[in-house]
């Protein structure tokens, strides 16, 4: 009869997690400090002094939120040592870490375990049937149950896919958390999140591939007819269409969005944006050098030039798509909130300007921040990103700037645009913008820690603001 090995691993909890569930031959649960004191291994008694030197007593660290305990059981061959158990349970441990990371966003790894106990048993134990998982006030028990049932009811091939996606998710979260305030590994985290979308989209691409194959067959028939009729223009168009030989990543992810009922213009814009980031990171851009930087400073030049890019956009999209695939409901609220705060796509901005919609809406509506709104902040953002022209900014905002009284809320919404338009050739507009800047500076009605930071933001985007520069120089001279 093979031997039965036992391993207990303990981890400090850094947040308020409560759990008790089992996976394969492991039980995963949390304990309080008081409960931990009952199960811990006693410390080795050390002498009070050694060679007439007093030894300090070891101070035991206490965990505010308690501990995570993973008890694992495994079979050993008669020739195996007990230490072989670590290798036997590691695949299951990585899956357990993935389950916790996907549902709660909390990352664990094997090296965080501060205590390991092991031994031999006569038989495998029977675990209590519980599916408890909470993070603060958030309850994940129902999703945990669904997830464990999905894994148990899946084919071996699908299980491998799920575990692989969990691993990419956990790795991305780990890299992102290591990048907090520094951005060190954001590029790598973005690659992992986009890879999740790519792998999921491959699961639904069969009908796309078939549609492309059918289209190419029809185009070949059309080409023969066009050649026979000597329709050279038609021949050129068909040959151009036939050059598309494969389904693009964008097409696959758009198709995935349709399948999951997530398709809208904002989401498509996020996909297009992050596919470009992914290509820049994966294939390596040559022009990563930047002569100017703004705070927070990054330790490496980034392959993503947009300092305002939010990694949460692709993270929450990957999370909600994975949740849809697994039948759970996690990451939905995060995704909905992100969409509410995401700027309208540039296509909508250009239509807004072209159709002069700024003349047909009230000032109150223009300044109101709603899910699908276009505000002065939206327009100044796209101007800074060089997606719209200076003249577009002028004619879009002239009416509201000239007609609105200067207030705290108005300054917070309009300041970036006012800084840009303080150099406008339209004298009344420039004068009002200069007045806005002065009031915002005097009353701290702006988003910057210091209003001088705004010029760094404009310079980073290679936009000169001459009046504003003079204003800052004059202000600094008076404060000396």
Backbone torsions as a table, in degrees:
resi	resn	phi	psi	omega
1	UNK	NA	134.8	178.2
2	UNK	-67.6	155.5	178.6
3	UNK	-80.3	152.3	176.0
4	UNK	-108.9	117.9	179.9
5	UNK	-98.4	156.4	-177.8
6	UNK	-134.9	136.0	178.1
7	UNK	-137.3	133.3	175.1
8	UNK	-120.5	126.7	178.2
9	UNK	-118.6	139.3	-178.7
10	UNK	-122.0	143.2	-177.3
11	UNK	-136.5	141.4	172.4
12	UNK	-71.4	139.3	174.0
13	UNK	-93.4	131.3	179.7
14	UNK	-99.7	-1.8	177.2
15	UNK	-149.3	175.1	-173.6
16	UNK	-82.1	84.4	177.5
17	UNK	-105.9	138.2	172.9
18	UNK	-129.1	127.0	178.8
19	UNK	-152.7	154.3	173.5
20	UNK	-163.0	100.8	178.0
21	UNK	-153.2	170.2	179.5
22	UNK	-125.7	150.2	174.3
23	UNK	-140.6	123.4	-175.8
24	UNK	51.1	-117.4	-177.0
25	UNK	-107.9	31.9	178.5
26	UNK	-126.1	144.1	171.7
27	UNK	-112.7	132.5	-175.9
28	UNK	-118.7	121.1	-177.6
29	UNK	-154.4	162.7	179.1
30	UNK	-112.6	151.8	179.1
31	UNK	-134.6	152.8	175.8
32	UNK	-79.4	173.3	177.4
33	UNK	-59.5	-41.6	-179.5
34	UNK	-63.7	-42.5	178.3
35	UNK	-66.7	-38.5	179.1
36	UNK	-61.5	-40.1	-178.7
37	UNK	-59.7	-24.5	-179.6
38	UNK	-82.3	-24.4	-174.7
39	UNK	-107.8	-8.3	-175.5
40	UNK	-72.6	157.9	175.1
41	UNK	-78.2	131.3	179.6
42	UNK	-60.7	141.8	177.5
43	UNK	-68.4	151.3	176.9
44	UNK	-69.0	131.2	178.7
45	UNK	-69.6	122.3	178.1
46	UNK	-104.2	149.7	178.1
47	UNK	-67.4	153.1	179.2
48	UNK	-70.4	-27.7	175.2
49	UNK	-147.1	158.1	-178.2
50	UNK	-137.5	121.8	-177.3
51	UNK	52.9	44.6	177.8
52	UNK	66.5	16.4	176.0
53	UNK	-109.6	122.6	179.1
54	UNK	-67.8	132.4	178.8
55	UNK	-99.2	131.7	178.4
56	UNK	-68.3	145.6	177.9
57	UNK	-74.9	139.4	179.9
58	UNK	-70.3	127.2	179.3
59	UNK	-88.9	122.5	-177.4
60	UNK	-83.2	128.9	-179.5
61	UNK	-76.6	135.5	177.0
62	UNK	-109.5	144.0	-178.0
63	UNK	-100.7	123.3	-178.3
64	UNK	-59.8	-39.9	-175.3
65	UNK	-101.7	3.6	179.7
66	UNK	92.4	-155.1	-170.5
67	UNK	-138.0	150.2	169.2
68	UNK	-96.0	131.7	178.5
69	UNK	-119.7	130.9	174.0
70	UNK	-122.4	110.2	176.0
71	UNK	-96.7	120.6	-178.2
72	UNK	-121.4	145.9	-178.5
73	UNK	-129.2	144.3	-172.7
74	UNK	-154.8	153.6	176.9
75	UNK	-89.8	141.0	176.7
76	UNK	-120.3	139.0	171.4
77	UNK	-66.9	158.6	-178.0
78	UNK	-59.1	-27.8	-178.2
79	UNK	-91.1	-4.8	-178.5
80	UNK	-78.0	144.5	170.4
81	UNK	-85.9	164.4	179.8
82	UNK	-63.2	-31.4	179.8
83	UNK	-62.7	-21.7	179.1
84	UNK	-65.1	-18.7	-179.6
85	UNK	-60.2	-32.2	-179.7
86	UNK	-58.8	-41.5	178.8
87	UNK	-70.3	-35.3	-177.9
88	UNK	-68.1	-35.8	-176.3
89	UNK	-92.8	-10.3	-174.5
90	UNK	-59.1	-44.6	178.3
91	UNK	-57.3	-42.6	179.1
92	UNK	-67.4	-37.0	178.2
93	UNK	-61.8	-42.0	179.9
94	UNK	-64.2	-37.0	176.0
95	UNK	-65.9	-42.1	178.5
96	UNK	-61.0	-46.3	176.4
97	UNK	-57.8	-39.3	-179.7
98	UNK	-65.7	-41.3	178.3
99	UNK	-60.9	-47.4	-179.4
100	UNK	-63.8	-43.6	-177.9
101	UNK	-64.8	-42.0	-178.3
102	UNK	-66.9	-43.2	-175.7
103	UNK	-77.5	-35.7	-172.6
104	UNK	-112.7	-18.4	-175.3
105	UNK	80.2	9.1	179.9
106	UNK	-101.0	129.8	-174.4
107	UNK	-100.7	128.8	170.1
108	UNK	-121.5	152.2	170.2
109	UNK	-145.2	168.4	-172.5
110	UNK	-61.4	-31.6	-174.9
111	UNK	-77.5	-8.6	176.5
112	UNK	-81.7	-12.7	-179.9
113	UNK	-67.9	122.1	-176.4
114	UNK	-96.9	-8.0	-179.0
115	UNK	-150.4	133.7	176.9
116	UNK	-130.6	131.0	177.1
117	UNK	-122.3	145.8	179.7
118	UNK	-147.7	160.7	179.8
119	UNK	-176.0	-172.9	-179.8
120	UNK	-116.2	145.6	178.5
121	UNK	-125.0	165.3	178.5
122	UNK	-85.8	-23.3	-176.8
123	UNK	-159.5	159.2	176.9
124	UNK	-70.6	136.4	179.5
125	UNK	-79.7	165.0	174.5
126	UNK	-103.8	125.3	-177.1
127	UNK	-84.0	149.0	172.8
128	UNK	-66.5	143.3	-177.0
129	UNK	-84.7	89.4	179.3
130	UNK	-132.1	148.8	173.5
131	UNK	-135.8	76.2	-176.2
132	UNK	-111.7	128.4	174.9
133	UNK	-154.3	118.7	179.5
134	UNK	-137.9	147.2	172.0
135	UNK	-129.8	103.9	-173.2
136	UNK	62.2	-123.9	178.5
137	UNK	-91.1	-5.5	-179.5
138	UNK	-81.9	130.0	-179.1
139	UNK	-108.6	127.5	-178.2
140	UNK	-119.0	11.0	-173.9
141	UNK	-61.3	-42.8	-179.8
142	UNK	-64.5	-43.7	178.4
143	UNK	-66.0	-35.8	177.0
144	UNK	-61.6	-44.7	-179.7
145	UNK	-62.0	-45.9	178.6
146	UNK	-59.7	-44.6	-177.5
147	UNK	-63.2	-45.1	-179.6
148	UNK	-65.8	-37.1	176.8
149	UNK	-67.8	-38.5	178.2
150	UNK	-62.6	-44.8	178.9
151	UNK	-62.8	-47.2	-177.5
152	UNK	-63.8	-33.5	-176.8
153	UNK	-91.7	3.5	-177.4
154	UNK	-91.3	156.7	173.2
155	UNK	-67.6	164.5	178.7
156	UNK	-58.7	-40.0	-179.0
157	UNK	-63.8	-43.1	180.0
158	UNK	-70.4	-35.7	176.8
159	UNK	-59.7	-43.6	179.2
160	UNK	-61.2	-40.7	178.0
161	UNK	-62.5	-47.0	-179.7
162	UNK	-60.3	-45.5	-179.0
163	UNK	-64.7	-36.7	178.6
164	UNK	-66.2	-40.5	178.4
165	UNK	-66.7	-40.5	175.8
166	UNK	-58.5	-41.7	-177.2
167	UNK	-67.1	-39.6	176.6
168	UNK	-64.6	-39.9	180.0
169	UNK	-64.2	-47.7	-178.8
170	UNK	-64.7	-40.1	178.4
171	UNK	-64.0	-42.1	179.1
172	UNK	-63.3	-44.3	178.0
173	UNK	-61.4	-42.4	179.7
174	UNK	-61.2	-47.1	-179.8
175	UNK	-64.1	-40.1	-180.0
176	UNK	-64.3	-43.1	-179.5
177	UNK	-68.1	-34.5	175.5
178	UNK	-69.0	-18.1	-178.4
179	UNK	-95.6	0.4	-175.9
180	UNK	-55.7	127.8	179.1
181	UNK	70.8	-6.1	-179.2
182	UNK	-123.9	-28.5	-178.5
183	UNK	71.0	18.7	-174.0
184	UNK	-56.6	-44.4	-173.3
185	UNK	-117.4	21.6	-178.6
186	UNK	-61.0	-38.8	179.5
187	UNK	-58.3	-46.1	-178.4
188	UNK	-68.1	-37.1	177.9
189	UNK	-64.5	-41.2	178.1
190	UNK	-61.7	-42.3	177.1
191	UNK	-56.7	-42.5	-177.9
192	UNK	-67.3	-42.2	179.5
193	UNK	-65.7	-42.4	178.2
194	UNK	-66.2	-34.7	178.6
195	UNK	-62.6	-35.5	175.9
196	UNK	-60.2	-46.0	178.2
197	UNK	-62.6	-40.3	-179.3
198	UNK	-64.0	-46.6	-179.1
199	UNK	-64.8	-43.4	178.3
200	UNK	-63.0	-41.3	-178.5
201	UNK	-65.2	-29.1	177.4
202	UNK	-64.3	-25.5	179.6
203	UNK	-70.2	-17.3	-175.1
204	UNK	-122.0	13.6	-172.0
205	UNK	-87.1	-7.0	-173.5
206	UNK	-56.8	-45.3	-178.6
207	UNK	-71.2	-27.1	174.7
208	UNK	-66.7	-43.8	179.2
209	UNK	-63.4	-41.8	178.9
210	UNK	-63.4	-42.8	179.9
211	UNK	-62.5	-39.6	178.7
212	UNK	-66.5	-40.5	179.3
213	UNK	-63.5	-43.9	179.3
214	UNK	-64.4	-39.3	-180.0
215	UNK	-65.0	-41.9	-179.8
216	UNK	-65.5	-37.1	178.0
217	UNK	-64.1	-43.2	178.4
218	UNK	-64.3	-40.4	179.4
219	UNK	-63.4	-36.3	178.3
220	UNK	-65.1	-40.0	176.7
221	UNK	-66.0	-41.6	177.9
222	UNK	-63.5	-34.7	-179.5
223	UNK	-65.2	-41.9	179.4
224	UNK	-61.0	-45.2	179.2
225	UNK	-63.8	-40.8	-179.0
226	UNK	-65.9	-38.4	178.1
227	UNK	-66.1	-42.8	179.8
228	UNK	-62.0	-34.5	-178.9
229	UNK	-91.0	2.0	179.0
230	UNK	58.2	37.6	178.6
231	UNK	-93.0	87.1	-170.8
232	UNK	-64.3	-38.2	179.2
233	UNK	-63.1	-42.6	178.4
234	UNK	-65.1	-38.9	178.9
235	UNK	-59.8	-44.2	179.8
236	UNK	-61.8	-43.3	-179.7
237	UNK	-63.6	-41.4	-179.2
238	UNK	-67.4	-42.6	178.8
239	UNK	-61.5	-37.5	177.7
240	UNK	-64.7	-42.9	179.1
241	UNK	-65.5	-35.7	-179.4
242	UNK	-70.6	-16.1	179.7
243	UNK	-68.9	-16.7	176.5
244	UNK	-81.2	104.2	-172.6
245	UNK	-106.5	-7.6	-177.4
246	UNK	-146.1	161.6	177.6
247	UNK	-81.4	126.4	-177.8
248	UNK	-77.3	161.9	177.2
249	UNK	-61.5	-39.4	178.5
250	UNK	-60.4	-45.2	179.0
251	UNK	-60.9	-41.9	-178.5
252	UNK	-64.4	-44.0	-178.5
253	UNK	-71.1	-37.5	174.1
254	UNK	-59.1	-40.1	178.7
255	UNK	-65.6	-39.4	176.7
256	UNK	-61.0	-43.2	178.6
257	UNK	-60.5	-40.8	177.7
258	UNK	-61.9	-43.6	-179.3
259	UNK	-62.5	-35.8	-177.0
260	UNK	-95.4	7.3	179.6
261	UNK	57.2	43.5	-179.5
262	UNK	-117.3	5.1	-171.8
263	UNK	-79.4	124.7	170.2
264	UNK	-157.7	173.3	-172.8
265	UNK	-66.4	-38.4	178.6
266	UNK	-63.7	-43.8	-178.5
267	UNK	-66.0	-41.5	177.5
268	UNK	-62.1	-39.4	178.9
269	UNK	-63.6	-38.8	177.1
270	UNK	-63.2	-43.4	-180.0
271	UNK	-61.0	-48.5	-179.4
272	UNK	-60.1	-42.7	-179.0
273	UNK	-61.2	-47.3	-174.4
274	UNK	-80.1	-22.5	171.0
275	UNK	-65.8	-39.6	176.4
276	UNK	-63.5	-45.2	177.3
277	UNK	-58.7	-44.5	-178.9
278	UNK	-60.0	-43.8	180.0
279	UNK	-66.5	-40.4	178.5
280	UNK	-63.1	-40.4	-179.3
281	UNK	-72.6	-48.2	-173.5
282	UNK	-67.7	-38.6	-175.1
283	UNK	-98.2	-10.4	173.7
284	UNK	75.3	113.7	175.1
285	UNK	-86.6	149.8	179.6
286	UNK	-82.2	-29.7	-172.6
287	UNK	-97.6	60.1	-179.4
288	UNK	-87.9	-12.2	-179.6
289	UNK	-65.7	137.8	176.1
290	UNK	-127.8	126.0	-177.9
291	UNK	-80.8	-16.8	179.6
292	UNK	-130.8	144.0	177.6
293	UNK	-136.0	159.1	175.3
294	UNK	-127.6	163.7	179.4
295	UNK	-75.6	148.4	-3.1
296	UNK	-72.9	139.2	-177.2
297	UNK	-72.8	141.9	-179.4
298	UNK	-102.9	146.8	-176.8
299	UNK	-79.3	-15.5	178.3
300	UNK	-134.7	151.6	171.4
301	UNK	-64.7	135.2	-177.5
302	UNK	-94.6	146.7	174.8
303	UNK	-79.1	-10.2	176.2
304	UNK	-104.4	113.7	-172.4
305	UNK	-79.3	-24.0	-175.2
306	UNK	-77.8	106.6	-177.6
307	UNK	-70.2	-15.3	-179.4
308	UNK	-94.2	1.7	-179.9
309	UNK	-64.6	140.1	-178.8
310	UNK	-110.5	116.3	179.0
311	UNK	-63.8	-24.0	178.5
312	UNK	-59.2	-27.8	-178.0
313	UNK	-60.9	-50.1	-179.6
314	UNK	-78.4	-29.1	178.2
315	UNK	-63.6	-51.6	-177.8
316	UNK	-69.0	-31.9	176.5
317	UNK	-66.4	-45.0	176.7
318	UNK	-62.0	-40.3	-179.4
319	UNK	-64.6	-45.0	-177.6
320	UNK	-71.7	-32.9	176.2
321	UNK	-67.5	-42.5	177.3
322	UNK	-64.5	-38.0	178.1
323	UNK	-64.1	-42.7	176.9
324	UNK	-60.6	-42.6	-178.8
325	UNK	-62.8	-37.5	-175.9
326	UNK	-91.1	-9.3	178.7
327	UNK	84.7	14.1	179.5
328	UNK	-97.4	-179.4	-177.4
329	UNK	-121.8	9.0	-179.1
330	UNK	-71.8	153.8	177.7
331	UNK	73.9	-2.2	178.9
332	UNK	-64.5	-48.8	-176.9
333	UNK	-63.8	-39.5	178.6
334	UNK	-62.8	-41.9	-179.4
335	UNK	-66.9	-42.9	179.5
336	UNK	-61.8	-41.8	179.7
337	UNK	-66.7	-40.5	179.1
338	UNK	-61.6	-42.6	179.1
339	UNK	-61.8	-34.8	178.3
340	UNK	-64.3	-33.6	-176.3
341	UNK	-96.6	-5.8	179.2
342	UNK	-74.8	136.2	177.2
343	UNK	-64.0	150.6	175.4
344	UNK	-59.8	147.2	-179.8
345	UNK	-61.8	154.4	-177.5
346	UNK	-60.6	-30.9	178.9
347	UNK	-61.0	-39.6	178.7
348	UNK	-71.0	-34.4	178.1
349	UNK	-64.1	-44.4	-178.8
350	UNK	-66.1	-37.1	175.4
351	UNK	-65.8	-39.7	179.1
352	UNK	-58.7	-42.9	-179.3
353	UNK	-74.5	-45.6	-178.2
354	UNK	-59.6	-41.9	-177.8
355	UNK	-87.4	2.4	179.1
356	UNK	51.6	44.7	-179.3
357	UNK	-66.7	-19.5	178.2
358	UNK	-65.0	-17.8	177.6
359	UNK	-89.7	-10.8	-175.0
360	UNK	-107.6	-6.5	178.9
361	UNK	-108.7	155.1	179.9
362	UNK	-74.6	159.1	177.5
363	UNK	-60.1	-39.6	179.5
364	UNK	-60.6	-43.3	179.5
365	UNK	-67.3	-39.7	-179.4
366	UNK	-62.7	-34.5	-177.0
367	UNK	-91.2	-6.5	-178.1
368	UNK	-81.9	131.3	179.5
369	UNK	-93.2	106.6	175.7
370	UNK	-126.7	176.3	-171.2
371	UNK	-58.2	-44.4	-174.3
372	UNK	-110.0	22.1	-174.0
373	UNK	-80.9	159.5	168.8
374	UNK	-119.0	120.3	-175.8
375	UNK	-118.7	170.8	174.1
376	UNK	-55.5	-35.3	177.1
377	UNK	-61.6	-40.8	178.0
378	UNK	-59.9	-46.1	-177.7
379	UNK	-67.0	-42.0	178.9
380	UNK	-66.7	-34.3	176.2
381	UNK	-59.9	-49.4	-178.6
382	UNK	-70.7	-26.5	174.1
383	UNK	-67.3	-45.8	178.8
384	UNK	-61.1	-33.1	179.4
385	UNK	-84.2	4.6	178.1
386	UNK	62.6	32.0	176.9
387	UNK	-92.8	-23.1	173.8
388	UNK	-129.9	160.7	-175.5
389	UNK	-87.4	165.1	176.4
390	UNK	-59.4	-41.6	-179.9
391	UNK	-64.0	-33.0	176.1
392	UNK	-64.5	-41.9	179.1
393	UNK	-64.9	-42.5	179.7
394	UNK	-58.2	-56.5	-173.7
395	UNK	-72.5	-23.8	178.5
396	UNK	-74.9	-32.4	-171.1
397	UNK	-112.3	-5.7	-176.9
398	UNK	-57.4	-48.4	-176.4
399	UNK	-61.6	-49.4	-175.3
400	UNK	-71.1	-34.0	179.1
401	UNK	-67.4	-45.0	-177.3
402	UNK	-70.9	-28.1	-174.5
403	UNK	-95.7	-11.7	-173.4
404	UNK	-96.7	137.4	173.4
405	UNK	-70.4	151.0	-178.8
406	UNK	-81.5	123.4	179.6
407	UNK	-143.4	173.2	-179.3
408	UNK	-60.4	-50.4	-178.3
409	UNK	-63.2	-39.6	-179.8
410	UNK	-64.9	-43.5	179.4
411	UNK	-63.6	-43.0	178.8
412	UNK	-59.4	-34.3	-177.9
413	UNK	-82.0	-33.2	-165.9
414	UNK	-108.7	-8.8	-167.5
415	UNK	-56.1	-49.4	-178.4
416	UNK	-58.6	-41.8	178.1
417	UNK	-65.2	-39.8	-180.0
418	UNK	-64.0	-38.7	177.9
419	UNK	-61.0	-45.4	178.7
420	UNK	-64.5	-44.4	-173.3
421	UNK	-83.5	-1.5	175.3
422	UNK	-67.1	-13.6	176.0
423	UNK	-101.4	11.0	-177.7
424	UNK	-63.0	145.7	175.3
425	UNK	-75.4	-13.3	175.7
426	UNK	-81.6	103.0	-169.3
427	UNK	-56.4	-49.2	179.5
428	UNK	-60.3	-36.5	179.7
429	UNK	-67.2	-46.9	179.3
430	UNK	-60.4	-43.0	-178.6
431	UNK	-63.5	-42.3	179.3
432	UNK	-66.3	-39.8	179.2
433	UNK	-64.7	-39.1	177.5
434	UNK	-64.4	-38.3	177.0
435	UNK	-65.0	-40.7	177.9
436	UNK	-59.5	-45.0	-178.9
437	UNK	-62.5	-43.4	179.7
438	UNK	-62.2	-44.3	179.8
439	UNK	-66.9	-41.8	179.3
440	UNK	-63.1	-40.0	179.4
441	UNK	-67.3	-45.4	-176.6
442	UNK	-66.2	-33.4	-174.6
443	UNK	-106.9	4.8	-177.1
444	UNK	57.2	42.2	178.5
445	UNK	-93.8	65.8	-179.1
446	UNK	-160.0	170.0	-174.7
447	UNK	-89.4	-7.7	-175.8
448	UNK	-85.8	149.9	175.4
449	UNK	-65.3	-32.3	172.4
450	UNK	-144.2	137.7	-173.7
451	UNK	-62.0	-22.1	177.8
452	UNK	-65.9	-20.7	177.5
453	UNK	-63.3	-23.6	-178.6
454	UNK	-62.5	-37.4	-178.3
455	UNK	-68.7	-31.6	175.9
456	UNK	-64.4	-38.3	179.1
457	UNK	-65.2	-42.7	178.2
458	UNK	-68.1	-42.8	-180.0
459	UNK	-64.2	-36.8	176.8
460	UNK	-59.0	-35.7	178.7
461	UNK	-88.7	10.7	175.7
462	UNK	59.7	44.1	177.4
463	UNK	-122.1	121.4	179.2
464	UNK	-82.6	136.1	176.1
465	UNK	-129.3	88.6	-169.0
466	UNK	-68.0	-47.4	-179.5
467	UNK	-62.2	-42.7	-177.9
468	UNK	-63.9	-38.5	177.0
469	UNK	-61.1	-45.3	178.5
470	UNK	-62.7	-38.5	177.5
471	UNK	-60.2	-44.3	-179.4
472	UNK	-66.6	-39.8	179.0
473	UNK	-63.8	-45.3	179.6
474	UNK	-63.2	-41.1	-179.5
475	UNK	-64.6	-42.4	-179.7
476	UNK	-65.3	-37.8	-179.3
477	UNK	-64.9	-37.8	-179.2
478	UNK	-74.0	-21.9	-178.9
479	UNK	-90.6	-4.9	-179.3
480	UNK	-68.0	NA	NA
